[in-house]
Structure formats: C-alpha cells, structure tokens
Amino acid sequence: MMPIVDKLAEELKGKVHFMKINADANKEILSLYGIDEIPSFLVFKKGLLTQKATGLQEEASIKKWVE
C-alpha cells in the first residue's frame, strides 16, 4: 500500500496530508477510532472523520476520498 500512498502524497502535495502511524506504539488511537484491521485508512476533512476503510485499497478509491 505504501507505494500507492507515496505516489498520491506526491501527486496531491499541498492539498492533502497523508500520515502513517505505528499501530503497536499508538494503541490509544486504534481504540479511539475503532481500528481493528491493518491497513486502515481514515480521511478527515476540516477535522471531522469523513471516510474509514480497512484492508487493501485501490489507488482510484483513495484518490476519490481525498479529492
């Protein structure tokens, strides 16, 4: 998944911020957002969670969420 995320991060630079967290070191975040599968994708717009998906995702899906 990281090659896709890295590609989109470069393509959408200045419009979108992608963040990766270490699940083992941030269990409180997993609990807060009900994350029980990795990878998980959470999209926030203006500070609000607008999209949540787990498992492998296609580039087009991720791009659609953030545009």
ABEGO torsion letter per residue (X at the ends): XAAAAAAAAAAABGABBBBBBBAAAAAAAAAAAGBABOBBBBBBBGGBBABBBBEBBBAAAAAAAAX
